[in-house]
């Protein structure tokens, strides 16, 4: 409920929805993360929405190209231009979330969400690419275009 209220407040007041995701087992690595392989113990994402099992976060915008195999990332290094833009999104189940500090701290005034990185060292149950669908009157949702793995596979055909 706390997440839905925060998302609704940010929409109503036209505020940014950035939050800090923090790994509960590596709290001492904040704010200066030690260099080591794998996902960082803390990072900034966009709090986009909720779903029946948790929250949806935005990890970054990506240009895509539609191919016969399905969508893939545009290869800007080869001069490709994207055909459409998507958001890489992650679903974090409530079961992985320990707590949330809405006020932030002296380093980041953004809300901090403390998570267990319980899926192969990551907080996400699932990653997928989505586009924002406007339902009018201030309402929207994130429509899945393709899974992260599907887009990765499609990129191998280049």
DSSP file (Angstrom, degrees, kcal/mol; ACC not computed):
  #  RESIDUE AA STRUCTURE BP1 BP2  ACC     N-H-->O    O-->H-N    N-H-->O    O-->H-N    TCO  KAPPA ALPHA  PHI   PSI    X-CA   Y-CA   Z-CA
    1    1 A X     >        0   0    0      0, 0.0     4,-2.3     0, 0.0     5,-0.2   0.000 360.0 360.0 360.0 -39.0    0.0    0.0    0.0
    2    2 A X  H  >  +     0   0    0      1,-0.2     4,-1.8     2,-0.2     5,-0.1   0.859 360.0  50.4 -59.7 -36.8    2.9    2.4    0.8
    3    3 A X  H  > S+     0   0    0      2,-0.2     4,-2.6     1,-0.2    -1,-0.2   0.921 108.6  49.9 -69.6 -44.9    4.2    2.0   -2.7
    4    4 A X  H  > S+     0   0    0      1,-0.2     4,-2.7     2,-0.2     5,-0.2   0.908 111.1  50.8 -60.3 -42.1    0.9    2.7   -4.4
    5    5 A X  H  X S+     0   0    0     -4,-2.3     4,-2.4     2,-0.2    -1,-0.2   0.904 110.9  48.3 -62.7 -41.7    0.5    5.8   -2.3
    6    6 A X  H  X S+     0   0    0     -4,-1.8     4,-2.3     2,-0.2    -2,-0.2   0.912 112.8  47.8 -66.0 -42.9    4.0    7.1   -3.2
    7    7 A X  H  X S+     0   0    0     -4,-2.6     4,-2.2     2,-0.2    -2,-0.2   0.934 113.5  47.5 -62.9 -46.6    3.4    6.5   -6.9
    8    8 A X  H  X S+     0   0    0     -4,-2.7     4,-2.7     1,-0.2    -2,-0.2   0.886 111.3  51.3 -62.9 -39.8    0.0    8.2   -6.8
    9    9 A X  H  X S+     0   0    0     -4,-2.4     4,-2.4     2,-0.2    -1,-0.2   0.929 110.4  48.5 -62.6 -45.6    1.5   11.2   -4.8
   10   10 A X  H  <>S+     0   0    0     -4,-2.3     5,-2.9     1,-0.2     4,-0.3   0.887 113.5  47.2 -63.7 -39.2    4.3   11.6   -7.4
   11   11 A X  H ><5S+     0   0    0     -4,-2.2     3,-0.9     3,-0.2    -2,-0.2   0.937 113.1  48.1 -66.2 -46.3    1.8   11.5  -10.3
   12   12 A X  H 3<5S+     0   0    0     -4,-2.7    -2,-0.2     1,-0.3    -1,-0.2   0.868 119.7  37.8 -63.6 -37.5   -0.6   14.0   -8.7
   13   13 A X  T 3<5S-     0   0    0     -4,-2.4    -1,-0.3    -5,-0.2    -2,-0.2   0.342 109.1-121.9 -96.7   6.0    2.2   16.4   -7.8
   14   14 A X  T < 5 +     0   0    0     -3,-0.9     2,-0.2    -4,-0.3    -3,-0.2   0.911  58.6 155.8  52.7  49.0    4.1   15.8  -11.1
   15   15 A X      < -     0   0    0     -5,-2.9    -1,-0.2    -6,-0.2     2,-0.1  -0.653  50.4 -94.9-101.6 157.8    7.2   14.7   -9.2
   16   16 A X        -     0   0    0     -2,-0.2    -1,-0.1     1,-0.1    30,-0.0  -0.393  27.2-146.5 -64.3 150.6   10.1   12.5  -10.3
   17   17 A X        +     0   0    0     -2,-0.1    30,-3.2     2,-0.1    -1,-0.1   0.022  43.8 144.0-111.2  26.7    9.6    8.9   -9.2
   18   18 A X  E     +A   46   0A   0     28,-0.2    93,-0.6    26,-0.1     2,-0.3  -0.391  21.1 175.1 -69.3 143.2   13.3    8.0   -8.6
   19   19 A X  E     -Ab  45 111A   0     26,-2.6    26,-2.4    91,-0.2     2,-0.5  -0.940  29.7-120.1-139.3 161.7   14.1    5.7   -5.7
   20   20 A X  E     -Ab  44 112A   0     91,-2.9    93,-3.4    -2,-0.3     2,-0.5  -0.928  20.1-151.6-104.8 125.7   17.2    4.0   -4.4
   21   21 A X  E     -Ab  43 113A   0     22,-3.1    22,-1.7    -2,-0.5     2,-0.4  -0.857  18.3-170.0 -94.4 128.4   17.2    0.2   -4.3
   22   22 A X  E     -Ab  42 114A   0     91,-3.0    93,-3.4    -2,-0.5     2,-0.5  -0.966  23.7-126.1-126.1 138.8   19.5   -1.1   -1.5
   23   23 A X  E >   - b   0 115A   0     18,-3.0     3,-1.5    -2,-0.4    93,-0.2  -0.699  15.4-149.5 -81.1 119.5   20.7   -4.7   -0.8
   24   24 A X  G >  S+     0   0    0     91,-2.9     3,-0.6    -2,-0.5    -1,-0.1   0.762  95.5  54.3 -64.7 -24.6   19.8   -5.5    2.8
   25   25 A X  G 3  S+     0   0    0     90,-0.3    -1,-0.3     1,-0.2     3,-0.1   0.556 113.0  41.9 -85.8  -6.9   22.8   -7.9    3.1
   26   26 A X  G X   +     0   0    0     -3,-1.5     3,-1.5    15,-0.2    -1,-0.2  -0.195  65.9 135.2-131.6  43.4   25.3   -5.2    2.0
   27   27 A X  G X   +     0   0    0     -3,-0.6     3,-1.5     1,-0.3    -1,-0.1   0.808  69.0  64.3 -62.4 -30.3   24.2   -2.1    3.8
   28   28 A X  G 3  S+     0   0    0      1,-0.3    -1,-0.3    -3,-0.1     4,-0.2   0.655  88.6  70.1 -69.4 -14.2   27.8   -1.2    4.8
   29   29 A X  G <  S+     0   0    0     -3,-1.5     2,-0.4     2,-0.1    -1,-0.3   0.397  81.7 132.1 -82.5   3.4   28.6   -0.8    1.1
   30   30 A X    <   +     0   0    0     -3,-1.5    -8,-0.0     1,-0.2     4,-0.0  -0.866  69.6   0.9-104.8 138.3   26.5    2.4    0.9
   31   31 A X  S    S+     0   0    0     -2,-0.4     2,-1.0    11,-0.0    -1,-0.2  -0.995 135.3  45.5 -87.9  -8.6   27.2    5.1   -0.2
   32   32 A X  S    S-     0   0    0     -4,-0.2     2,-0.2     0, 0.0    -2,-0.1  -0.777  79.0-157.1 -99.7  96.0   30.7    4.0   -1.4
   33   33 A X        -     0   0    0     -2,-1.0     2,-0.2     9,-0.1    -3,-0.1  -0.478  15.5-123.3 -73.3 138.2   30.2    0.7   -3.1
   34   34 A X        -     0   0    0     -2,-0.2     2,-0.5     1,-0.1     7,-0.2  -0.583  30.2-106.7 -78.2 142.2   33.3   -1.6   -3.3
   35   35 A X        +     0   0    0     -2,-0.2     2,-0.3     5,-0.1    -1,-0.1  -0.587  63.5 133.2 -71.2 119.1   34.3   -2.7   -6.8
   36   36 A X        -     0   0    0     -2,-0.5    -3,-0.0     2,-0.2     0, 0.0  -0.969  58.6 -80.6-159.2 160.5   33.4   -6.3   -7.3
   37   37 A X  S    S+     0   0    0     -2,-0.3     2,-0.1     3,-0.0     0, 0.0  -0.200  88.0  32.9 -63.8 155.9   31.7   -8.5   -9.9
   38   38 A X  S    S-     0   0    0      2,-0.0    -2,-0.2    84,-0.0     2,-0.1  -0.409 102.6 -18.7  97.1-172.9   27.9   -8.6  -10.1
   39   39 A X  S    S-     0   0    0     82,-0.2    83,-0.0    -2,-0.1     2,-0.0  -0.379  72.5-103.1 -72.6 145.5   25.1   -6.1   -9.4
   40   40 A X        -     0   0    0      1,-0.1    -1,-0.1    -2,-0.1     3,-0.1  -0.307  24.1-122.6 -64.5 150.5   25.9   -3.0   -7.2
   41   41 A X  S    S+     0   0    0     -7,-0.2   -18,-3.0     1,-0.2     2,-0.3   0.600  95.8  17.7 -73.4  -9.6   24.6   -3.1   -3.6
   42   42 A X  E     +A   22   0A   0    -20,-0.2     2,-0.3   -13,-0.1   -20,-0.2  -0.970  69.5 156.9-157.8 147.9   22.6    0.1   -4.3
   43   43 A X  E     -A   21   0A   0    -22,-1.7   -22,-3.1    -2,-0.3     2,-0.4  -0.980  38.2-102.3-165.7 161.7   21.4    2.0   -7.4
   44   44 A X  E     +A   20   0A   0     -2,-0.3     2,-0.3   -24,-0.2   -24,-0.2  -0.767  41.4 161.6 -96.2 136.5   18.8    4.5   -8.6
   45   45 A X  E     -A   19   0A   0    -26,-2.4   -26,-2.6    -2,-0.4     2,-0.5  -0.873  40.9-100.1-139.0 171.4   15.7    3.4  -10.6
   46   46 A X  E     -AC  18  58A   0     12,-2.1    12,-2.9    -2,-0.3     2,-1.0  -0.866  25.7-135.8 -96.2 130.8   12.3    4.8  -11.4
   47   47 A X  E     + C   0  57A   0    -30,-3.2    10,-0.2    -2,-0.5     3,-0.1  -0.770  36.7 166.8 -84.0 103.5    9.4    3.6   -9.3
   48   48 A X  E     -     0   0A   0      8,-2.0     2,-0.3    -2,-1.0     9,-0.2   0.891  47.2 -44.7 -91.6 -44.3    6.9    3.1  -12.2
   49   49 A X  E     - C   0  56A   0      7,-1.6     7,-3.2    92,-0.0     2,-0.3  -0.939  49.7-100.0-169.5-178.2    3.9    1.1  -10.8
   50   50 A X  E     - C   0  55A   0     -2,-0.3     2,-0.3     5,-0.3     5,-0.3  -0.850  25.3-166.0-117.8 161.4    2.8   -1.9   -8.8
   51   51 A X  E >   - C   0  54A   0      3,-2.7     3,-1.2    -2,-0.3     5,-0.0  -0.836  46.7 -82.3-135.7 177.5    1.6   -5.3   -9.9
   52   52 A X  T 3  S+     0   0    0     -2,-0.3     3,-0.1     1,-0.3    41,-0.0   0.712 128.1  32.6 -59.6 -22.5   -0.2   -8.1   -8.0
   53   53 A X  T 3  S-     0   0    0      1,-0.0    41,-3.3    41,-0.0    42,-0.4   0.472 128.0 -50.3-112.0  -3.6    3.0   -9.4   -6.4
   54   54 A X  E <  S-CD  51  93A   0     -3,-1.2    -3,-2.7    39,-0.3     2,-0.3  -0.887  76.1 -32.2 172.7-143.4    5.1   -6.3   -6.0
   55   55 A X  E     -CD  50  92A   0     37,-2.5    37,-2.8    -2,-0.3     2,-0.5  -0.814  36.9-138.4-117.0 154.6    6.5   -3.1   -7.6
   56   56 A X  E     -CD  49  91A   0     -7,-3.2    -8,-2.0    -2,-0.3    -7,-1.6  -0.958  23.0-169.4-111.7 128.0    7.7   -2.3  -11.2
   57   57 A X  E     -CD  47  90A   0     33,-2.8    33,-2.5    -2,-0.5     2,-0.5  -0.884  18.9-129.3-118.5 150.3   10.8   -0.3  -11.5
   58   58 A X  E     -CD  46  89A   0    -12,-2.9   -12,-2.1    -2,-0.3    31,-0.2  -0.865  19.7-178.8-100.2 126.7   12.4    1.4  -14.6
   59   59 A X  E     -     0   0A   0     29,-3.6     2,-0.2    -2,-0.5    30,-0.2   0.612  59.6 -46.3-100.8 -16.2   16.0    0.6  -15.3
   60   60 A X  E     - D   0  88A   0     28,-0.8    28,-3.0   -14,-0.1    -1,-0.3  -0.722  54.1 -89.1 156.5 154.3   16.6    2.7  -18.4
   61   61 A X  E     - D   0  87A   0     26,-0.2     2,-0.4    -2,-0.2    26,-0.2  -0.626  40.0-172.4 -85.2 142.1   15.3    3.8  -21.8
   62   62 A X  E     - D   0  86A   0     24,-3.0    24,-2.9    -2,-0.3     2,-0.3  -0.998  22.0-130.3-140.5 134.3   16.4    1.8  -24.9
   63   63 A X  E     - D   0  85A   0     -2,-0.4    11,-2.3    22,-0.2     2,-0.3  -0.650  33.1-164.4 -79.3 137.7   16.0    2.3  -28.6
   64   64 A X  E     -ED  73  84A   0     20,-3.2    19,-3.3    -2,-0.3    20,-1.4  -0.843  17.5-151.5-125.7 158.6   14.6   -0.8  -30.4
   65   65 A X  E     -E   72   0A   0      7,-2.8     7,-2.2    -2,-0.3     2,-0.5  -0.993  20.9-131.4-126.1 135.9   14.3   -2.2  -33.9
   66   66 A X  E     +E   71   0A   0     -2,-0.4     2,-0.3     5,-0.2     5,-0.2  -0.776  33.2 175.1 -89.0 128.2   11.5   -4.5  -34.9
   67   67 A X  E >   -E   70   0A   0      3,-0.8     3,-1.1    -2,-0.5    87,-0.0  -0.788  48.2-100.2-124.3 167.4   12.8   -7.6  -36.8
   68   68 A X  T 3  S+     0   0    0     -2,-0.3     3,-0.1     1,-0.3    -1,-0.0   0.819 126.8  50.7 -58.0 -29.4   11.1  -10.8  -38.1
   69   69 A X  T 3  S-     0   0    0      1,-0.3    -1,-0.3    85,-0.1     2,-0.2   0.682 127.4 -93.5 -78.9 -17.8   12.4  -12.6  -35.0
   70   70 A X  E <   -E   67   0A   0     -3,-1.1    -3,-0.8    84,-0.1    -1,-0.3  -0.729  65.8 -25.1 127.4-179.2   11.0   -9.9  -32.7
   71   71 A X  E     +E   66   0A   0     -2,-0.2     2,-0.3    -5,-0.2    83,-0.3  -0.296  57.2 175.0 -68.5 148.0   12.3   -6.7  -31.2
   72   72 A X  E     -E   65   0A   0     -7,-2.2    -7,-2.8    82,-0.1     2,-0.1  -0.948  38.2 -85.6-142.9 163.8   16.0   -6.1  -30.5
   73   73 A X  E     -E   64   0A   0     78,-0.3    -9,-0.3    -2,-0.3     2,-0.2  -0.459  46.5-111.7 -69.7 141.0   18.2   -3.3  -29.3
   74   74 A X        -     0   0    0    -11,-2.3     2,-1.1    -2,-0.1   -11,-0.1  -0.511  22.7-132.6 -69.3 140.3   19.3   -0.8  -31.9
   75   75 A X    > > +     0   0    0     -2,-0.2     5,-2.0     1,-0.2     3,-1.1  -0.765  27.9 176.8 -98.3  89.6   23.1   -0.9  -32.5
   76   76 A X  G > 5S+     0   0    0     -2,-1.1     3,-1.6     1,-0.3    -1,-0.2   0.796  76.0  65.2 -65.4 -28.9   24.0    2.8  -32.4
   77   77 A X  G 3 5S+     0   0    0      1,-0.3    -1,-0.3    -3,-0.1    -2,-0.1   0.799 103.7  47.4 -63.6 -28.1   27.7    1.9  -32.8
   78   78 A X  G < 5S-     0   0    0     -3,-1.1    -1,-0.3     2,-0.0    -2,-0.2   0.283 125.3-103.5 -94.8   9.1   26.9    0.6  -36.3
   79   79 A X  T < 5 +     0   0    0     -3,-1.6    -3,-0.2     1,-0.2    -2,-0.1   0.583  67.4 154.8  82.8  10.6   24.8    3.7  -37.1
   80   80 A X      < -     0   0    0     -5,-2.0     2,-0.4     1,-0.0    -1,-0.2  -0.434  34.1-144.0 -70.7 145.4   21.4    2.1  -36.6
   81   81 A X        -     0   0    0     -2,-0.1    -6,-0.1    -7,-0.0     2,-0.1  -0.909  22.1-114.9-107.3 138.4   18.5    4.4  -35.7
   82   82 A X        -     0   0    0     -2,-0.4   -17,-0.2     1,-0.1     3,-0.1  -0.377  12.2-154.6 -72.3 150.6   15.9    3.1  -33.3
   83   83 A X  S    S-     0   0    0    -19,-3.3     2,-0.3     1,-0.3   -18,-0.2   0.729  77.9  -1.8 -92.7 -29.1   12.3    2.6  -34.6
   84   84 A X  E    S-D   64   0A   0    -20,-1.4   -20,-3.2   -22,-0.0     2,-0.4  -0.975  70.2-119.5-157.0 163.7   10.7    2.9  -31.1
   85   85 A X  E     +D   63   0A   0     -2,-0.3     2,-0.3   -22,-0.2   -22,-0.2  -0.898  27.7 179.5-115.5 137.5   11.8    3.5  -27.5
   86   86 A X  E     -D   62   0A   0    -24,-2.9   -24,-3.0    -2,-0.4     2,-0.5  -0.846  25.5-122.9-128.8 166.1   11.1    1.2  -24.6
   87   87 A X  E     -DF  61 130A   0     43,-3.1    43,-2.3    -2,-0.3     2,-0.7  -0.948  20.8-132.6-108.6 128.1   11.9    1.1  -20.9
   88   88 A X  E     -DF  60 129A   0    -28,-3.0   -29,-3.6    -2,-0.5   -28,-0.8  -0.734  38.5-171.0 -75.2 119.9   13.8   -1.9  -19.4
   89   89 A X  E     -DF  58 128A   0     39,-3.6    39,-2.4    -2,-0.7     2,-0.4  -0.834  16.3-157.6-118.8 152.7   11.6   -2.7  -16.4
   90   90 A X  E     -DF  57 127A   0    -33,-2.5   -33,-2.8    -2,-0.3     2,-0.6  -0.985  11.5-140.7-129.2 140.7   12.0   -5.0  -13.5
   91   91 A X  E     -DF  56 126A   0     35,-2.6    34,-3.9    -2,-0.4    35,-0.9  -0.893  15.3-168.9 -99.8 124.3    9.5   -6.6  -11.2
   92   92 A X  E     -D   55   0A   0    -37,-2.8   -37,-2.5    -2,-0.6    32,-0.2  -0.951  18.9-136.3-112.8 113.0   10.5   -6.8   -7.6
   93   93 A X  E >>  -D   54   0A   0     -2,-0.6     3,-1.8    30,-0.3     4,-0.5  -0.343  16.8-121.5 -69.0 148.7    8.1   -9.0   -5.5
   94   94 A X  G >4 S+     0   0    0    -41,-3.3     3,-1.3     1,-0.3   -40,-0.1   0.826 112.1  67.7 -55.8 -31.8    7.0   -7.7   -2.1
   95   95 A X  G 34 S+     0   0    0    -42,-0.4    -1,-0.3     1,-0.3   -41,-0.1   0.774  99.7  49.5 -60.3 -26.0    8.5  -10.9   -0.7
   96   96 A X  G <4 S+     0   0    0     -3,-1.8    20,-3.5    27,-0.1     2,-0.5   0.581  94.1  91.4 -87.2 -11.3   12.0   -9.5   -1.6
   97   97 A X  E <<  +G  115   0A   0     -3,-1.3    18,-0.3    -4,-0.5     3,-0.1  -0.761  46.1 178.2 -95.5 123.0   11.3   -6.1    0.0
   98   98 A X  E     -     0   0A   0     16,-3.1     2,-0.3    -2,-0.5    17,-0.2   0.901  62.9 -38.5 -84.9 -48.3   12.3   -5.7    3.6
   99   99 A X  E     -G  114   0A   0     15,-1.2    15,-2.7     2,-0.0     2,-0.4  -0.968  47.9-126.9-166.8 174.3   11.3   -2.0    4.2
  100  100 A X  E     -G  113   0A   0     -2,-0.3     2,-0.7    13,-0.2    13,-0.2  -0.996   3.1-157.9-140.1 133.8   11.1    1.4    2.7
  101  101 A X  E >   -G  112   0A   0     11,-2.9    11,-2.6    -2,-0.4     3,-0.7  -0.925  10.7-170.6-107.7 103.6   12.4    4.8    4.0
  102  102 A X  T 3  S+     0   0    0     -2,-0.7    -1,-0.1     9,-0.2    11,-0.1   0.799  79.6  54.9 -67.1 -30.4   10.3    7.4    2.1
  103  103 A X  T 3  S-     0   0    0      1,-0.2    -1,-0.2     8,-0.1     8,-0.1   0.685  91.5-151.7 -81.5 -18.3   12.4   10.4    3.3
  104  104 A X    <   -     0   0    0     -3,-0.7     5,-0.3     8,-0.1    -1,-0.2  -0.473  18.9 -94.2  79.3-155.7   15.8    9.2    2.1
  105  105 A X        -     0   0    0      3,-2.9     5,-0.0     5,-0.2    -4,-0.0  -0.720  45.1 -68.0-146.6-166.2   19.0   10.3    3.9
  106  106 A X  S    S+     0   0    0     -2,-0.2     3,-0.2     1,-0.2    -2,-0.0   0.670 129.3  44.0 -71.0 -15.5   21.8   12.8    3.8
  107  107 A X  S    S+     0   0    0      1,-0.3     2,-0.4     3,-0.1    -1,-0.2   0.856 128.3  15.6 -93.5 -43.4   23.2   11.4    0.5
  108  108 A X        -     0   0    0      2,-0.1    -3,-2.9     1,-0.1    -1,-0.3  -0.978  56.1-159.7-136.3 120.8   20.0   11.0   -1.4
  109  109 A X        +     0   0    0     -2,-0.4     3,-0.1    -5,-0.3    -1,-0.1   0.501  66.0 106.1 -75.3  -3.1   16.7   12.6   -0.5
  110  110 A X  S    S-     0   0    0      1,-0.1    -5,-0.2    -5,-0.0   -91,-0.2  -0.325  86.8 -86.6 -72.8 156.7   14.9    9.9   -2.6
  111  111 A X  E     -b   19   0A   0    -93,-0.6   -91,-2.9    -8,-0.1     2,-0.5  -0.372  40.8-141.8 -60.1 143.9   13.0    7.0   -1.0
  112  112 A X  E     -bG  20 101A   0    -11,-2.6   -11,-2.9   -93,-0.2     2,-0.6  -0.948   9.7-160.9-111.0 128.8   15.2    4.0   -0.2
  113  113 A X  E     -bG  21 100A   0    -93,-3.4   -91,-3.0    -2,-0.5     2,-0.6  -0.954   9.6-149.5-111.7 119.3   13.8    0.5   -0.8
  114  114 A X  E     +bG  22  99A   0    -15,-2.7   -16,-3.1    -2,-0.6   -15,-1.2  -0.794  26.7 176.3 -94.5 118.6   15.7   -2.2    1.1
  115  115 A X  E     -bG  23  97A   0    -93,-3.4   -91,-2.9    -2,-0.6     2,-0.5  -0.832  36.0-123.5-124.7 155.2   15.5   -5.5   -0.8
  116  116 A X        -     0   0    0    -20,-3.5     2,-1.7    -2,-0.3     3,-0.1  -0.865  23.5-140.6 -88.1 130.0   16.8   -9.0   -0.6
  117  117 A X     >  +     0   0    0     -2,-0.5     4,-0.7     1,-0.2     6,-0.3  -0.553  47.0 152.6 -89.5  71.2   18.6   -9.7   -3.9
  118  118 A X  T  4  +     0   0    0     -2,-1.7     2,-0.6     3,-0.2    -1,-0.2   0.362  42.6  76.7 -93.3   2.0   17.1  -13.2   -3.8
  119  119 A X  B >4 S-I  122   0B   0      3,-2.4     3,-1.0    -3,-0.1     5,-0.2  -0.808 128.7 -45.7-116.4  91.0   17.0  -14.1   -7.5
  120  120 A X  T 34 S-     0   0    0     -2,-0.6    -2,-0.1     1,-0.3     3,-0.1   0.872 118.0 -46.7  52.9  41.6   20.5  -15.0   -8.6
  121  121 A X  T 3< S+     0   0    0     -4,-0.7     2,-0.3     1,-0.3    -1,-0.3   0.606 122.1 100.3  80.7  12.6   21.9  -12.0   -6.7
  122  122 A X  B <  S-I  119   0B   0     -3,-1.0    -3,-2.4     2,-0.2    -1,-0.3  -0.901  71.4-133.6-126.6 156.8   19.4   -9.5   -8.1
  123  123 A X  S    S+     0   0    0     -2,-0.3   -30,-0.3    -6,-0.3     2,-0.3   0.540  75.9 100.6 -84.8  -4.5   16.2   -8.1   -6.6
  124  124 A X        -     0   0    0     -5,-0.2   -32,-0.2     1,-0.2    -2,-0.2  -0.618  51.1-167.5 -89.8 136.8   14.1   -8.7   -9.8
  125  125 A X  S    S-     0   0    0    -34,-3.9     2,-0.3     1,-0.3    -1,-0.2   0.797  83.8  -1.2 -77.8 -33.9   11.7  -11.6  -10.3
  126  126 A X  E     -F   91   0A   0    -35,-0.9   -35,-2.6     2,-0.0     2,-0.4  -0.990  61.0-148.5-158.9 145.6   11.6  -10.7  -14.0
  127  127 A X  E     +F   90   0A   0     -2,-0.3    21,-1.9   -37,-0.2    22,-0.3  -0.957  28.0 155.2-118.2 139.6   13.0   -8.2  -16.5
  128  128 A X  E     -FH  89 147A   0    -39,-2.4   -39,-3.6    -2,-0.4     2,-0.4  -0.986  40.5-111.4-156.5 161.8   11.2   -7.1  -19.6
  129  129 A X  E     +FH  88 146A   0     17,-3.2    16,-3.3    -2,-0.3    17,-1.3  -0.811  41.6 174.7 -97.3 137.7   10.9   -4.2  -22.1
  130  130 A X  E     -FH  87 144A   0    -43,-2.3   -43,-3.1    -2,-0.4     2,-0.4  -0.944  25.2-140.8-142.1 159.1    7.8   -2.1  -22.0
  131  131 A X  E     - H   0 143A   0     12,-2.2    12,-2.8    -2,-0.3     2,-0.5  -0.927  32.0-110.1-118.9 148.8    6.2    1.0  -23.5
  132  132 A X  E     - H   0 142A   0     -2,-0.4     2,-0.6    10,-0.2    10,-0.2  -0.657  29.8-158.1 -81.2 125.1    4.0    3.5  -21.6
  133  133 A X  E     - H   0 141A   0      8,-3.3     8,-1.9    -2,-0.5     2,-0.5  -0.923   9.8-140.1-108.2 120.6    0.4    3.3  -22.6
  134  134 A X  E     - H   0 140A   0     -2,-0.6     6,-0.3     6,-0.2     3,-0.1  -0.671  19.7-179.7 -82.5 125.6   -1.8    6.4  -21.9
  135  135 A X  E     -     0   0A   0      4,-3.0     5,-0.2    -2,-0.5    -1,-0.1   0.279  47.3-117.0-104.8   7.9   -5.3    5.6  -20.7
  136  136 A X  E >  S+ H   0 139A   0      3,-0.6     3,-1.4     1,-0.0    -1,-0.2   0.224  88.7  63.7  74.6 162.6   -6.2    9.3  -20.4
  137  137 A X  T 3  S-     0   0    0      1,-0.3     3,-0.1    -3,-0.1    -1,-0.0   0.816 132.1 -54.3  57.9  35.9   -7.1   11.4  -17.4
  138  138 A X  T 3  S+     0   0    0      1,-0.3     2,-0.4  -127,-0.0    -1,-0.3   0.541 110.1 119.3  82.8   6.5   -3.7   10.9  -15.8
  139  139 A X  E <   +H  136   0A   0     -3,-1.4    -4,-3.0     2,-0.0    -3,-0.6  -0.857  29.2 151.0-109.6 141.6   -3.8    7.1  -15.9
  140  140 A X  E     -H  134   0A   0     -2,-0.4     2,-0.3    -6,-0.3    -6,-0.2  -0.964  21.6-157.1-154.3 169.1   -1.3    4.9  -17.7
  141  141 A X  E     -H  133   0A   0     -8,-1.9    -8,-3.3    -2,-0.3     2,-0.7  -0.941  27.5-107.8-145.2 167.8    0.3    1.5  -17.6
  142  142 A X  E     -H  132   0A   0     -2,-0.3     2,-0.5   -10,-0.2   -10,-0.2  -0.890  30.5-154.8-105.1 112.3    3.4   -0.3  -18.9
  143  143 A X  E     -H  131   0A   0    -12,-2.8   -12,-2.2    -2,-0.7     2,-0.2  -0.747  19.0-122.3 -91.1 125.0    2.7   -2.7  -21.7
  144  144 A X  E     +H  130   0A   0     -2,-0.5   -14,-0.3   -14,-0.2     3,-0.1  -0.462  30.1 176.1 -68.4 131.6    5.2   -5.5  -22.1
  145  145 A X  E     -     0   0A   0    -16,-3.3     2,-0.3     1,-0.4   -15,-0.2   0.793  66.3 -24.2 -98.8 -44.9    6.8   -5.6  -25.6
  146  146 A X  E     -H  129   0A   0    -17,-1.3   -17,-3.2   -76,-0.1    -1,-0.4  -0.976  67.0 -98.1-164.5 155.4    9.3   -8.5  -25.0
  147  147 A X  E  >  -H  128   0A   0     -2,-0.3     4,-2.1   -19,-0.2   -19,-0.3  -0.372  37.0-113.5 -73.8 160.1   11.2  -10.2  -22.2
  148  148 A X  H  > S+     0   0    0    -21,-1.9     4,-2.2     1,-0.2     5,-0.1   0.917 118.5  50.0 -58.3 -45.2   14.8   -9.3  -21.5
  149  149 A X  H  > S+     0   0    0    -22,-0.3     4,-2.5     1,-0.2    -1,-0.2   0.875 108.2  52.9 -64.9 -38.0   15.9  -12.8  -22.7
  150  150 A X  H  > S+     0   0    0      2,-0.2     4,-2.6     1,-0.2    -1,-0.2   0.938 110.5  46.3 -62.9 -46.6   13.9  -12.5  -25.9
  151  151 A X  H  X S+     0   0    0     -4,-2.1     4,-1.6     1,-0.2   -78,-0.3   0.895 111.9  52.0 -63.9 -39.6   15.5   -9.2  -26.8
  152  152 A X  H  X S+     0   0    0     -4,-2.2     4,-0.6    -5,-0.2    -1,-0.2   0.921 111.1  47.2 -61.9 -44.7   18.9  -10.6  -26.0
  153  153 A X  H >< S+     0   0    0     -4,-2.5     3,-1.2     1,-0.2     4,-0.4   0.914 109.7  53.4 -62.2 -43.6   18.3  -13.6  -28.2
  154  154 A X  H >< S+     0   0    0     -4,-2.6     3,-1.2     1,-0.3    -1,-0.2   0.811 101.1  61.3 -63.9 -29.7   17.1  -11.4  -31.1
  155  155 A X  H >< S+     0   0    0     -4,-1.6     3,-1.1     1,-0.2    -1,-0.3   0.720  92.0  66.3 -68.9 -21.1   20.2   -9.3  -30.9
  156  156 A X  T << S+     0   0    0     -3,-1.2    -1,-0.2    -4,-0.6    -2,-0.2   0.676  88.1  68.4 -74.0 -15.9   22.3  -12.4  -31.7
  157  157 A X  T <         0   0    0     -3,-1.2    -1,-0.2    -4,-0.4    -2,-0.2   0.489 360.0 360.0 -81.2  -2.5   20.8  -12.5  -35.2
  158  158 A X    <         0   0    0     -3,-1.1    -1,-0.2    -4,-0.1    -2,-0.1   0.477 360.0 360.0 -77.3 360.0   22.5   -9.2  -36.2
